[in-house]
């Protein structure tokens, strides 16, 4: 960011000196246009820094746990959509870093949202709805796979975790109660 500002100041000084030597009105206009262009590039760089420091969720700027929730929900989306794992799964650490930013932008693009890297109201609502959808799908798939009848309510509670553990146990997987990639490979054929 500071490097861009220094480049801007050097360029601005150079253009200002050139235009003050009497080369006419056209060079002043050109210099003004160049200043605006350089400022535009500087602001794009600044917005990238802001993306790494905060995430807007539901219209409220949040940090820590809310970023971790966004990371968990992005990981859920990546679990069910292997074609979009270009940047890999996220470490759920509550830090809105570059990898989280790239995954947010990819999520936004695939859902036809404004791809700006911010988790604003539209992105937040989409992530929450998708997470609920996959919870419903997991519950229905567990019911079909196990021949049980857990409540299909979109809430990933204890009953859902226990059903997922039972599926994992049945197929010799690590029993963590999380419908991750390996578990979903077993369950996905039950989802219409």
Residue pairs with C-beta under 8 A, 6 or more apart in sequence:
1 45
1 46
1 49
4 41
4 42
4 45
5 42
7 38
8 38
8 39
8 42
11 34
11 38
12 35
12 38
15 30
15 31
15 34
15 35
16 31
18 27
18 31
19 27
19 28
19 31
47 116
47 117
48 101
48 117
51 96
51 101
51 117
51 118
52 96
52 97
52 98
52 101
53 96
54 61
54 62
54 63
54 96
55 61
55 62
55 63
55 66
55 67
55 70
55 96
55 100
55 104
55 118
55 119
56 62
56 118
56 119
56 120
57 66
57 69
57 70
57 119
57 120
57 124
58 121
58 124
59 120
59 121
63 94
63 96
64 94
65 94
67 94
67 95
67 96
67 100
68 92
68 93
68 94
70 96
70 100
70 104
70 119
70 124
70 127
71 90
71 91
71 92
71 93
71 94
71 100
72 92
73 127
73 128
73 130
73 131
74 90
74 100
74 103
74 104
74 107
74 127
75 89
75 90
75 92
76 130
76 131
76 134
77 84
77 107
77 127
77 130
77 131
77 134
78 84
78 85
78 89
78 90
78 103
79 134
79 179
79 180
79 181
79 184
80 134
80 137
80 184
80 188
81 110
82 181
84 106
84 107
84 110
86 102
86 106
87 99
87 102
87 103
87 106
88 99
90 99
90 100
90 103
91 99
101 117
104 117
104 118
104 119
104 123
105 115
105 116
105 117
107 113
107 123
107 126
107 127
108 114
108 115
108 116
108 117
108 123
109 115
111 123
111 126
113 122
113 123
113 126
114 120
114 122
119 127
132 154
133 154
134 179
135 154
135 155
135 156
135 160
136 152
136 153
136 154
137 187
137 191
138 156
138 160
138 164
138 179
138 184
138 187
139 150
139 151
139 152
139 153
139 154
139 160
139 163
140 152
140 190
140 191
141 187
141 188
141 190
141 191
142 148
142 150
142 160
142 163
142 164
142 166
142 167
142 187
143 149
143 150
143 152
143 163
144 190
145 167
145 170
145 186
145 187
145 190
146 163
146 166
146 167
146 170
148 163
148 166
150 159
150 160
150 163
151 159
161 177
161 178
162 177
164 177
164 178
164 179
164 183
165 175
165 176
165 177
167 173
167 183
167 186
167 187
168 174
168 175
168 176
168 177
168 183
169 175
171 186
173 182
173 183
173 186
179 187
